[in-house]
Amino acid sequence: MATALANRAAPNQTNGLWRLSFSFLRNLSTATSSQKPGASSSASKKPKRKKKNLFEVAQFLPNWGLGYHMAKTHWTDVSYQITKINLYKDGRHGKAWGVVHKNGLPAADASKKISGVHKHCWRYIPHLSKPGETTPNMMKPTDNVPKPEAQVA
């Protein structure tokens, strides 16, 4: 009876060894080829930049963007100069008013409510004039030099 149990256990041990060797080889083959051929090209792509609504753009500007120019990304030669912002408590939603500018010049005298402020397609226009930006008055160098007094002999 002991020999019958030993004969039964011998094939089970060889099956166990085969299973271990196959699982080891399977793990080894998947570890060496962890990247698929298509995965390397997608890894080199830059991640898409999250587009922002008007308030998410304005929060990084001084005074929440009042006086600065903003436009939707698909607009050409049209922007709004922000004149008033009403923010909701979360800081990412609200209402905004501004003066329309076309080709950098004001197209209207009065400000109006800006539509589509919650859409994620807004950008800041840096090259248009910023609030408080003035050209400094250039003084002649001779104005700064003190005048010599009359020479005493």
Solvent accessible surface area in square Angstrom, and as a share of the most:
residue,aa,sasa,rsa
1,M,189,0.84
2,A,80,0.62
3,T,101,0.59
4,A,58,0.45
5,L,108,0.54
6,A,62,0.48
7,N,104,0.54
8,R,177,0.65
9,A,44,0.34
10,A,51,0.40
11,P,70,0.44
12,N,102,0.52
13,Q,125,0.56
14,T,68,0.40
15,N,76,0.39
16,G,26,0.25
17,L,121,0.60
18,W,155,0.54
19,R,171,0.63
20,L,122,0.61
21,S,48,0.31
22,F,114,0.47
23,S,40,0.26
24,F,130,0.54
25,L,100,0.50
26,R,153,0.56
27,N,99,0.51
28,L,89,0.44
29,S,63,0.40
30,T,83,0.48
31,A,72,0.56
32,T,108,0.63
33,S,76,0.49
34,S,92,0.59
35,Q,129,0.57
36,K,152,0.65
37,P,127,0.80
38,G,52,0.50
39,A,44,0.34
40,S,61,0.40
41,S,69,0.45
42,S,66,0.43
43,A,80,0.62
44,S,93,0.60
45,K,148,0.63
46,K,184,0.78
47,P,124,0.78
48,K,199,0.84
49,R,219,0.80
50,K,139,0.59
51,K,122,0.52
52,K,78,0.33
53,N,3,0.02
54,L,0,0.00
55,F,0,0.00
56,E,13,0.06
57,V,19,0.11
58,A,0,0.00
59,Q,75,0.33
60,F,150,0.62
61,L,30,0.15
62,P,86,0.54
63,N,111,0.57
64,W,88,0.31
65,G,0,0.00
66,L,58,0.29
67,G,12,0.12
68,Y,23,0.09
69,H,6,0.03
70,M,0,0.00
71,A,0,0.00
72,K,22,0.09
73,T,61,0.36
74,H,126,0.56
75,W,60,0.21
76,T,111,0.64
77,D,105,0.54
78,V,46,0.27
79,S,6,0.04
80,Y,19,0.07
81,Q,52,0.23
82,I,1,0.01
83,T,61,0.36
84,K,101,0.43
85,I,29,0.15
86,N,66,0.34
87,L,65,0.32
88,Y,113,0.43
89,K,209,0.89
90,D,80,0.42
91,G,16,0.15
92,R,125,0.46
93,H,70,0.31
94,G,1,0.01
95,K,79,0.33
96,A,0,0.00
97,W,54,0.19
98,G,0,0.00
99,V,21,0.12
100,V,21,0.12
101,H,13,0.06
102,K,110,0.47
103,N,114,0.58
104,G,34,0.33
105,L,125,0.62
106,P,87,0.55
107,A,58,0.45
108,A,42,0.33
109,D,150,0.78
110,A,76,0.59
111,S,51,0.33
112,K,110,0.47
113,K,109,0.46
114,I,3,0.02
115,S,88,0.57
116,G,26,0.25
117,V,10,0.06
118,H,77,0.34
119,K,125,0.53
120,H,94,0.42
121,C,19,0.11
122,W,9,0.03
123,R,96,0.35
124,Y,57,0.22
125,I,12,0.06
126,P,78,0.49
127,H,151,0.67
128,L,37,0.19
129,S,70,0.45
130,K,84,0.36
131,P,63,0.40
132,G,77,0.74
133,E,113,0.51
134,T,112,0.65
135,T,122,0.71
136,P,108,0.68
137,N,142,0.73
138,M,174,0.78
139,M,124,0.56
140,K,140,0.59
141,P,106,0.67
142,T,103,0.60
143,D,93,0.48
144,N,101,0.52
145,V,95,0.55
146,P,113,0.71
147,K,182,0.77
148,P,126,0.80
149,E,158,0.71
150,A,93,0.72
151,Q,179,0.80
152,V,146,0.84
153,A,148,1.15
